[in-house]
Amino acid sequence: MGITSTGLIKVSFPFDEVTNAQLRKIRPRGTFRGIAKGWEFPLLAAKALQDELGTRFLIKNDFAQWLEWIQKPLPPLPPHKDLLKKADLHVEIADGRMPLPHQRSGASWLLARRGAVLADEMGLGKTLTSLLAARAMARCCDVRVIVLAPMGLHSHWQREAKTIHLPITLHSWASIPSQLVTTGFLLIVDEAHFAQSIQAKRTKSLLRLARHPRLRAIWMLTGTPMKNGRPIQLYPLLAAIDHPLAKNQNEFEERFCNPILNRRGKSTYSNNKDSSNLVELRRLTSSIILHRKKNLLGLPPKTRHEYNLELLPLEATGFNHRLKIVIDDYRSRAARGFVNADTEALVYLTALRRIASEFKLPAVAKLLTKLLDKGESIVVFSSYVQPLSLMHESLGGDLLTGQQTIKQREISVERFQKGINKLLLATYNSGGYGLTLHRARHVVLLERPWTPGDVEQAEDRCHRLGMKGRLVSHWFKLGFADELVDSLLLDKAKRIEVLLGRRKVQFENQSLSIMMKRCLQLF
């Protein structure tokens, strides 16, 4: 018996119906993963397993250590009222700020829960909210505060923790520890949507920490708990906080996700299930997901302007020529068995988006030049480095891409925020998470990413506390690829709104496969 990569108890043995029958009687119930993988049980079954099998099964060192911790539980946490007394939520912090009303209520809400998802919109100050709650817990009991956050956000967490005199230990998503201190710890998970794939290694590592016997509480922070509009993305977060809905993944999928087996026997998930299942999911999770919108801060409005572009005949000829080169190359490699021959529609769509982003540059450059001449600060987002590099060559500004080090990115952001440079050119992956770019009055989305969460993340880097004046988001559209992606974004956004916002939303379902077939018919 040992501990799995996700923090469950694993029982492995040669196939034996008698032992299998014994294990079926263990409570809480386990899951049989097949002869090769054996059984998996929640930690609550540890004593029953030890009583039933302890004399016959080898207990591995990791499970032996966890058993020792389970047998010597930590004392209970203080009552909520005692934690609030130590929170000092109405006291000015070191840098002169006073916690805002929504941050005070958010900290109180967290302190009342061992597991929770703080899903406030970007820009509401989730970092300070969670640290204020963590400080209260650290003052009341022997607990270490562990923060899991992307490496690029560590300096921000350190600054905020320093302002309230709270020692924290930081870990990145790329190096989640497998073991932690033997004393109690509080785990704060920033950008928790990084764990939206249950199969990902980092999700499994997170679940192992979340199920650690010395965990006092786990608070998940994300502005996009279901950023692609699919309930299956919420499942790992629910599993991490030990929500009853996450006790059985198969039941969760059947109830909320409309699973479809692909040719390899693995589940894929359709968005075509009726919205009533999302309403039920919202009802069942409302007590552990807190979502507030930025309108409670009275921020200046955010507006979107759309620019529908058309190619001139000569430009269309060049566009189609470049597209033909990409598709001919793909078909040649597919014929030789180098790539999957079934992905032509996806190759078409990707090529359309990438090439279109470069053909939009003259119109984008015209807008940028006009705005820069007026002294406006602008952030441009794209999925592709090449069009950003071309704009950088012609208009200047600072680049923010994955080709830079974290330090170089910090310098670029600092230059922009201080007004030294008024143009920031960023990829969604590098500039769309965790940064504060509230100096910008304009944000340009050269093309949209696949998920509403990524769109909101990009725009709300600029639309947040500290901004002066309204934010205008400019969406440039060229051809069917943008039409397709923007249509998908709208459908996904409606599903997310059911979970976090309005209850009654009408869907116009059109699957990605149908839309991509239409794409092939048009080109």
SEMIFI-42344 format. One line per 10 residues: their letters; for each residue y negated, z negated, x of C-alpha. Coordinates in Angstrom, 2 decimals. Layout:
# residues N
A> Y,Z,X ~ ...
This chain:
# residues 523
MGITSTGLIK> 0.00,0.00,0.00 ~ -3.43,0.94,1.29 ~ -6.98,1.93,0.31 ~ -7.80,5.55,-0.53 ~ -10.89,7.43,0.65 ~ -12.49,6.60,-2.72 ~ -11.76,2.85,-2.66 ~ -8.70,2.78,-4.92 ~ -5.36,1.17,-4.14 ~ -2.78,3.74,-3.05
VSFPFDEVTN> 0.93,3.07,-3.49 ~ 3.23,5.53,-1.67 ~ 7.03,5.53,-1.62 ~ 10.04,7.89,-1.76 ~ 10.60,9.10,-5.32 ~ 12.30,6.30,-7.24 ~ 12.36,6.13,-11.06 ~ 12.98,2.35,-11.05 ~ 9.87,1.67,-8.96 ~ 7.92,4.18,-11.03
AQLRKIRPRG> 8.91,2.27,-14.16 ~ 7.66,-0.98,-12.58 ~ 4.36,0.61,-11.67 ~ 3.85,1.91,-15.20 ~ 3.81,-1.71,-16.37 ~ 1.02,-2.72,-13.98 ~ -2.30,-3.53,-15.64 ~ -4.94,-2.21,-15.31 ~ -3.07,1.09,-15.51 ~ -2.69,3.34,-12.51
TFRGIAKGWE> -2.50,7.12,-12.19 ~ 0.51,8.91,-10.76 ~ -0.70,11.71,-8.46 ~ 2.70,13.24,-7.80 ~ 5.57,12.56,-5.42 ~ 3.54,13.42,-2.32 ~ 0.45,11.32,-3.19 ~ 2.01,8.46,-5.12 ~ 0.04,6.11,-7.38 ~ -3.62,5.09,-7.47
FPLLAAKALQ> -4.82,1.82,-9.03 ~ -8.22,0.15,-9.50 ~ -8.88,-2.97,-7.41 ~ -8.41,-5.18,-10.48 ~ -4.69,-4.40,-10.23 ~ -4.45,-5.83,-6.69 ~ -2.89,-9.19,-7.63 ~ -0.37,-7.64,-10.02 ~ 0.65,-5.11,-7.36 ~ 1.01,-7.77,-4.71
DELGTRFLIK> 3.11,-9.96,-7.00 ~ 5.34,-7.02,-7.97 ~ 5.66,-5.14,-4.68 ~ 4.29,-7.36,-1.91 ~ 7.69,-8.30,-0.50 ~ 9.03,-4.70,-0.50 ~ 6.02,-2.58,0.49 ~ 4.11,-2.46,3.76 ~ 0.51,-3.59,3.23 ~ -1.81,-1.62,5.53
NDFAQWLEWI> -4.57,-3.38,7.42 ~ -7.42,-2.02,5.29 ~ -5.80,-3.21,2.07 ~ -4.92,-6.57,3.66 ~ -8.60,-7.11,4.50 ~ -9.69,-6.13,1.00 ~ -7.04,-8.46,-0.48 ~ -8.46,-11.33,1.53 ~ -11.94,-10.63,0.17 ~ -10.60,-10.28,-3.38
QKPLPPLPPH> -8.87,-13.64,-3.13 ~ -12.09,-15.29,-1.91 ~ -14.75,-13.92,-4.27 ~ -18.45,-14.46,-3.68 ~ -20.30,-16.93,-5.92 ~ -21.91,-15.39,-9.02 ~ -25.44,-14.01,-8.86 ~ -28.27,-16.21,-10.19 ~ -29.35,-15.73,-13.81 ~ -31.80,-12.93,-14.54
KDLLKKADLH> -34.66,-15.35,-15.19 ~ -34.21,-16.94,-11.74 ~ -34.22,-13.54,-10.06 ~ -37.44,-12.61,-11.86 ~ -39.14,-15.80,-10.65 ~ -38.52,-14.70,-7.06 ~ -39.57,-11.10,-7.62 ~ -43.37,-11.61,-7.31 ~ -43.93,-8.50,-9.39 ~ -47.56,-9.38,-10.09
VEIADGRMPL> -48.47,-10.05,-6.44 ~ -50.32,-7.50,-4.32 ~ -48.19,-6.07,-1.51 ~ -49.20,-5.84,2.15 ~ -50.93,-2.45,2.00 ~ -53.16,-3.51,-0.90 ~ -51.21,-1.87,-3.71 ~ -50.37,-3.68,-6.90 ~ -47.01,-2.76,-8.45 ~ -47.66,-0.62,-11.52
PHQRSGASWL> -46.48,-1.78,-14.96 ~ -43.59,0.71,-15.06 ~ -42.48,-0.40,-11.57 ~ -42.50,-4.04,-12.64 ~ -40.48,-3.31,-15.78 ~ -38.14,-1.06,-13.77 ~ -37.48,-3.82,-11.22 ~ -36.75,-6.29,-14.02 ~ -34.39,-3.76,-15.61 ~ -32.48,-3.29,-12.33
LARRGAVLAD> -32.13,-7.03,-11.76 ~ -30.35,-7.33,-15.10 ~ -27.62,-4.84,-14.04 ~ -24.94,-4.83,-11.37 ~ -24.67,-1.06,-11.67 ~ -27.48,1.21,-12.85 ~ -29.01,4.69,-12.55 ~ -32.81,4.67,-12.20 ~ -33.59,8.23,-13.31 ~ -37.38,8.17,-13.58
EMGLGKTLTS> -39.07,11.51,-13.03 ~ -40.15,12.34,-9.48 ~ -43.39,10.70,-8.46 ~ -43.04,7.43,-10.38 ~ -42.26,5.38,-7.26 ~ -38.54,4.66,-7.60 ~ -38.42,3.53,-3.94 ~ -40.83,0.64,-4.39 ~ -39.33,-0.25,-7.78 ~ -35.86,-0.69,-6.30
LLAARAMARC> -37.11,-2.53,-3.20 ~ -39.02,-5.05,-5.31 ~ -35.82,-5.80,-7.21 ~ -33.83,-5.94,-3.97 ~ -36.29,-8.42,-2.44 ~ -35.80,-10.77,-5.37 ~ -32.03,-10.64,-4.96 ~ -32.27,-11.20,-1.19 ~ -34.45,-14.27,-1.78 ~ -31.97,-15.79,-4.21
CDVRVIVLAP> -28.65,-15.31,-2.43 ~ -27.06,-14.26,0.84 ~ -27.18,-10.50,0.46 ~ -27.95,-7.63,2.82 ~ -29.81,-4.61,1.48 ~ -28.12,-1.33,2.41 ~ -29.95,1.93,1.63 ~ -28.17,5.27,1.59 ~ -30.73,8.09,1.81 ~ -31.18,11.55,3.38
MGLHSHWQRE> -32.18,11.23,7.03 ~ -35.55,12.87,6.38 ~ -36.51,10.03,4.01 ~ -35.65,7.13,6.34 ~ -39.19,6.75,7.65 ~ -40.49,6.55,4.06 ~ -37.98,3.83,3.18 ~ -38.84,1.90,6.35 ~ -42.57,2.02,5.56 ~ -42.09,0.87,1.96
AKTIHLPITL> -39.70,-1.94,2.96 ~ -42.14,-3.12,5.62 ~ -44.95,-3.45,3.06 ~ -42.94,-6.05,1.13 ~ -41.39,-7.68,4.25 ~ -37.82,-6.81,3.30 ~ -35.24,-6.09,6.04 ~ -33.04,-3.11,5.13 ~ -30.21,-1.22,6.81 ~ -30.41,2.56,6.47
HSWASIPSQL> -27.52,5.03,6.44 ~ -27.67,8.79,5.88 ~ -25.54,10.87,3.55 ~ -24.08,12.56,6.64 ~ -22.77,9.28,8.10 ~ -21.73,6.96,5.27 ~ -19.93,3.97,6.84 ~ -16.37,3.23,5.83 ~ -16.74,-0.52,6.43 ~ -19.64,-2.89,5.90
VTTGFLLIVD> -20.46,-6.52,6.53 ~ -18.18,-9.23,5.20 ~ -21.12,-10.95,3.50 ~ -22.38,-9.68,0.17 ~ -24.47,-6.52,0.11 ~ -26.66,-4.62,-2.31 ~ -26.34,-0.83,-2.13 ~ -29.32,1.37,-3.07 ~ -28.42,5.08,-3.24 ~ -31.39,7.45,-2.98
EAHFAQSIQA> -31.09,11.07,-4.13 ~ -27.88,10.01,-5.89 ~ -27.40,13.55,-7.24 ~ -26.09,14.40,-3.75 ~ -22.85,12.88,-5.07 ~ -22.48,15.14,-8.11 ~ -19.26,16.75,-6.89 ~ -16.30,14.40,-7.16 ~ -14.38,16.45,-4.56 ~ -17.07,16.26,-1.86
KRTKSLLRLA> -16.35,14.09,1.18 ~ -19.68,12.26,0.86 ~ -18.96,11.44,-2.80 ~ -15.60,9.95,-1.86 ~ -17.23,7.91,0.92 ~ -19.84,6.65,-1.53 ~ -17.16,5.61,-4.05 ~ -15.32,3.68,-1.33 ~ -18.50,1.66,-0.64 ~ -19.20,1.27,-4.35
RHPRLRAIWM> -15.75,-0.29,-4.86 ~ -16.00,-2.62,-1.86 ~ -15.04,-6.23,-2.77 ~ -18.25,-7.53,-1.17 ~ -20.58,-5.31,-3.19 ~ -23.08,-7.37,-5.16 ~ -24.80,-4.53,-6.99 ~ -25.32,-0.78,-6.75 ~ -28.48,0.99,-7.92 ~ -28.53,4.78,-7.99
LTGTPMKNGR> -31.90,6.54,-7.74 ~ -32.31,10.14,-8.86 ~ -34.78,12.14,-10.89 ~ -32.00,14.61,-11.75 ~ -28.79,12.75,-12.71 ~ -27.37,15.93,-14.28 ~ -29.42,18.57,-12.46 ~ -27.29,21.57,-13.41 ~ -26.93,20.58,-17.07 ~ -23.20,19.79,-16.79
PIQLYPLLAA> -21.87,16.34,-17.77 ~ -19.20,16.50,-15.04 ~ -22.04,15.98,-12.53 ~ -22.75,12.59,-14.08 ~ -19.14,11.43,-13.69 ~ -19.32,10.38,-9.98 ~ -22.45,8.31,-10.67 ~ -20.69,6.56,-13.56 ~ -17.63,5.99,-11.37 ~ -19.80,4.45,-8.63
IDHPLAKNQN> -21.27,1.89,-11.02 ~ -17.86,1.24,-12.62 ~ -18.84,2.44,-16.09 ~ -16.01,2.38,-18.67 ~ -16.40,6.14,-19.27 ~ -15.31,6.77,-15.69 ~ -11.99,4.94,-15.93 ~ -10.13,8.20,-16.58 ~ -11.52,11.47,-15.27 ~ -9.25,13.66,-17.40
EFEERFCNPI> -10.35,11.91,-20.59 ~ -14.01,12.22,-19.56 ~ -13.59,15.95,-18.94 ~ -11.84,16.56,-22.25 ~ -14.43,14.58,-24.15 ~ -17.63,15.91,-22.58 ~ -17.04,18.81,-20.19 ~ -14.95,21.52,-21.88 ~ -12.67,22.07,-18.84 ~ -11.07,25.48,-18.32
LNRRGKSTYS> -8.22,26.02,-15.86 ~ -8.84,28.88,-13.45 ~ -6.14,31.04,-11.87 ~ -5.55,28.45,-9.15 ~ -4.91,25.72,-11.71 ~ -8.19,23.91,-11.02 ~ -10.73,22.95,-13.65 ~ -13.97,24.79,-14.11 ~ -16.53,23.69,-16.66 ~ -18.19,25.67,-19.42
NNKDSSNLVE> -21.59,24.95,-20.96 ~ -20.42,26.21,-24.33 ~ -19.43,22.89,-25.87 ~ -21.47,21.72,-28.85 ~ -24.48,19.55,-28.03 ~ -23.07,16.68,-30.10 ~ -20.95,15.62,-27.12 ~ -24.15,15.25,-25.06 ~ -25.72,13.13,-27.78 ~ -22.66,10.88,-27.68
LRRLTSSIIL> -22.80,10.74,-23.88 ~ -26.45,9.72,-24.08 ~ -25.65,6.96,-26.56 ~ -22.82,5.60,-24.41 ~ -24.85,5.62,-21.18 ~ -28.29,4.64,-22.47 ~ -27.87,1.02,-21.33 ~ -27.34,1.98,-17.66 ~ -29.63,5.03,-17.27 ~ -33.39,4.42,-17.26
HRKKNLLGLP> -35.48,7.60,-17.54 ~ -39.25,7.51,-17.86 ~ -41.59,10.49,-17.83 ~ -44.73,10.79,-15.73 ~ -47.00,11.08,-18.74 ~ -47.03,7.29,-18.88 ~ -49.16,7.40,-15.70 ~ -51.81,9.63,-17.20 ~ -51.38,12.20,-14.41 ~ -53.35,15.45,-14.61
PKTRHEYNLE> -51.36,18.15,-16.43 ~ -48.90,20.57,-14.84 ~ -49.11,24.14,-16.11 ~ -47.01,27.22,-15.36 ~ -48.27,30.76,-14.96 ~ -45.82,33.68,-15.00 ~ -46.38,36.99,-13.20 ~ -44.10,39.83,-14.35 ~ -44.11,42.45,-11.60 ~ -42.96,46.07,-11.71
LLPLEATGFN> -42.16,48.37,-8.82 ~ -43.88,51.67,-8.23 ~ -41.52,54.68,-8.07 ~ -41.56,54.80,-4.26 ~ -40.97,51.03,-4.05 ~ -38.08,51.28,-6.51 ~ -36.47,53.93,-4.30 ~ -36.70,51.64,-1.28 ~ -35.41,48.67,-3.28 ~ -32.36,50.58,-4.54
HRLKIVIDDY> -31.65,51.92,-1.06 ~ -31.55,48.40,0.41 ~ -29.38,47.22,-2.47 ~ -26.96,50.12,-1.93 ~ -26.60,49.21,1.75 ~ -25.62,45.65,0.85 ~ -23.11,46.68,-1.83 ~ -21.57,49.45,0.28 ~ -21.08,46.99,3.11 ~ -19.48,44.47,0.75
RSRAARGFVN> -17.10,47.07,-0.72 ~ -16.11,48.22,2.76 ~ -15.28,44.66,3.85 ~ -13.47,43.98,0.57 ~ -11.33,47.09,1.06 ~ -10.30,45.78,4.48 ~ -9.48,42.34,3.06 ~ -12.30,40.50,4.84 ~ -13.89,39.18,1.63 ~ -12.80,38.45,-1.94
ADTEALVYLT> -12.85,41.69,-3.95 ~ -13.59,39.82,-7.21 ~ -17.10,38.65,-6.32 ~ -19.03,41.92,-6.55 ~ -21.19,40.71,-9.44 ~ -22.24,37.65,-7.44 ~ -22.99,39.78,-4.38 ~ -25.13,42.05,-6.59 ~ -27.06,39.12,-7.98 ~ -27.63,37.47,-4.61
ALRRIASEFK> -28.79,40.75,-3.08 ~ -31.12,41.41,-6.02 ~ -32.74,37.99,-5.63 ~ -33.10,38.17,-1.87 ~ -34.50,41.70,-1.77 ~ -36.77,41.10,-4.76 ~ -38.30,38.07,-3.03 ~ -39.58,40.34,-0.25 ~ -40.87,43.01,-2.65 ~ -42.95,40.33,-4.39
LPAVAKLLTK> -44.85,39.52,-1.19 ~ -47.85,41.88,-1.68 ~ -48.64,40.33,-5.09 ~ -48.03,36.81,-3.78 ~ -50.20,37.42,-0.72 ~ -53.02,38.64,-2.94 ~ -52.90,35.42,-4.99 ~ -52.64,33.21,-1.90 ~ -55.57,34.89,-0.19 ~ -57.72,34.40,-3.28
LLDKGESIVV> -56.80,30.72,-3.56 ~ -57.19,30.00,0.16 ~ -60.65,31.59,0.14 ~ -61.57,29.00,-2.51 ~ -60.33,26.19,-0.27 ~ -57.24,25.41,-2.39 ~ -54.12,23.73,-0.95 ~ -50.88,25.59,-1.76 ~ -47.13,25.05,-1.32 ~ -44.83,28.11,-1.53
FSSYVQPLSL> -41.12,27.61,-2.20 ~ -38.30,30.11,-1.69 ~ -34.54,30.03,-1.26 ~ -34.83,32.44,1.67 ~ -36.36,32.01,5.12 ~ -37.16,35.70,5.70 ~ -39.94,36.12,3.08 ~ -41.45,32.80,4.17 ~ -41.48,33.97,7.78 ~ -43.17,37.23,6.75
MHESLGGDLL> -45.88,35.31,4.88 ~ -46.30,33.00,7.86 ~ -46.90,35.99,10.14 ~ -49.57,37.47,7.85 ~ -51.27,34.39,6.37 ~ -50.54,31.56,8.77 ~ -49.79,28.09,7.46 ~ -46.91,25.80,8.36 ~ -43.21,26.52,7.88 ~ -40.82,23.92,6.48
TGQQTIKQRE> -37.23,25.17,6.82 ~ -33.82,24.00,7.94 ~ -34.42,25.67,11.31 ~ -36.83,22.86,12.22 ~ -36.04,19.34,13.34 ~ -36.88,16.39,11.09 ~ -39.76,15.51,13.42 ~ -41.20,19.03,13.21 ~ -41.02,18.88,9.42 ~ -42.81,15.53,9.38
ISVERFQKGI> -45.60,17.02,11.52 ~ -45.93,20.00,9.17 ~ -46.14,17.73,6.12 ~ -48.67,15.46,7.81 ~ -50.88,18.43,8.75 ~ -50.78,19.64,5.15 ~ -51.48,16.23,3.62 ~ -54.46,15.68,5.94 ~ -55.91,19.06,5.04 ~ -55.56,20.47,8.57
NKLLLATYNS> -53.52,23.31,7.11 ~ -53.85,24.36,3.48 ~ -50.70,26.50,3.22 ~ -47.15,25.13,3.43 ~ -44.20,27.55,3.25 ~ -40.97,25.71,2.43 ~ -37.37,26.40,1.49 ~ -36.08,24.46,-1.51 ~ -33.54,22.57,0.60 ~ -36.09,21.45,3.19
GGYGLTLHRA> -39.19,20.87,1.08 ~ -37.78,20.11,-2.35 ~ -36.47,16.59,-1.77 ~ -38.16,13.30,-1.05 ~ -41.48,14.62,0.28 ~ -44.93,13.80,-1.04 ~ -47.18,16.86,-1.14 ~ -49.72,15.71,-3.70 ~ -52.62,17.37,-1.86 ~ -51.50,20.71,-3.33
RHVVLLERPW> -53.27,22.05,-6.39 ~ -50.99,25.08,-6.58 ~ -47.25,25.57,-6.07 ~ -45.70,29.05,-5.91 ~ -42.02,29.59,-6.73 ~ -41.19,32.93,-5.18 ~ -37.93,32.85,-7.12 ~ -36.27,29.99,-8.94 ~ -33.21,28.08,-7.70 ~ -30.11,27.91,-9.89
TPGDVEQAED> -30.67,24.45,-11.34 ~ -33.51,22.88,-13.39 ~ -33.24,19.81,-11.17 ~ -34.17,21.81,-8.08 ~ -37.11,23.42,-9.90 ~ -38.41,20.00,-10.99 ~ -37.84,18.55,-7.53 ~ -39.93,21.33,-5.96 ~ -42.82,21.19,-8.43 ~ -42.90,17.42,-8.54
RCHRLGMKGR> -43.27,17.09,-4.78 ~ -46.88,17.97,-5.66 ~ -47.20,16.56,-9.20 ~ -47.18,12.85,-8.47 ~ -49.22,9.69,-7.92 ~ -52.27,10.27,-5.73 ~ -52.98,13.83,-6.84 ~ -56.52,14.83,-7.79 ~ -56.81,17.48,-10.48 ~ -54.19,19.49,-12.33
LVSHWFKLGF> -51.27,21.32,-10.73 ~ -50.60,25.00,-11.42 ~ -47.09,26.33,-10.82 ~ -46.94,30.10,-10.30 ~ -43.64,31.84,-11.17 ~ -43.26,35.40,-9.86 ~ -40.68,37.57,-11.64 ~ -39.30,40.95,-10.66 ~ -36.38,42.57,-12.44 ~ -33.20,41.43,-14.09
ADELVDSLLL> -32.16,38.88,-11.46 ~ -35.15,36.65,-12.22 ~ -34.64,37.17,-15.95 ~ -31.03,36.05,-15.65 ~ -31.69,32.96,-13.53 ~ -34.68,31.84,-15.59 ~ -32.61,32.22,-18.77 ~ -29.87,30.04,-17.29 ~ -32.47,27.47,-16.23 ~ -33.77,27.23,-19.78
DKAKRIEVLL> -30.28,26.66,-21.20 ~ -29.45,24.00,-18.59 ~ -32.81,22.28,-19.05 ~ -32.14,21.94,-22.78 ~ -28.84,20.20,-22.08 ~ -30.47,17.81,-19.67 ~ -33.13,17.09,-22.29 ~ -30.41,16.04,-24.75 ~ -29.11,13.46,-22.28 ~ -32.47,12.16,-21.09
GRRKVQFENQ> -35.00,13.26,-23.69 ~ -35.03,14.68,-27.20 ~ -31.86,14.45,-29.25 ~ -32.11,17.66,-31.27 ~ -32.08,20.81,-29.15 ~ -30.77,24.22,-30.21 ~ -28.66,26.15,-27.69 ~ -28.35,29.87,-27.19 ~ -25.21,30.00,-25.08 ~ -24.59,32.97,-22.83
SLSIMMKRCL> -22.15,32.43,-19.99 ~ -22.96,33.39,-16.42 ~ -20.03,35.83,-16.30 ~ -21.35,37.75,-19.34 ~ -24.85,37.91,-17.88 ~ -23.55,39.12,-14.52 ~ -21.46,41.84,-16.17 ~ -24.64,42.99,-17.83 ~ -26.21,42.97,-14.37 ~ -23.54,45.36,-13.08
QLF> -24.04,47.66,-16.08 ~ -27.77,47.90,-15.44 ~ -27.51,48.75,-11.75
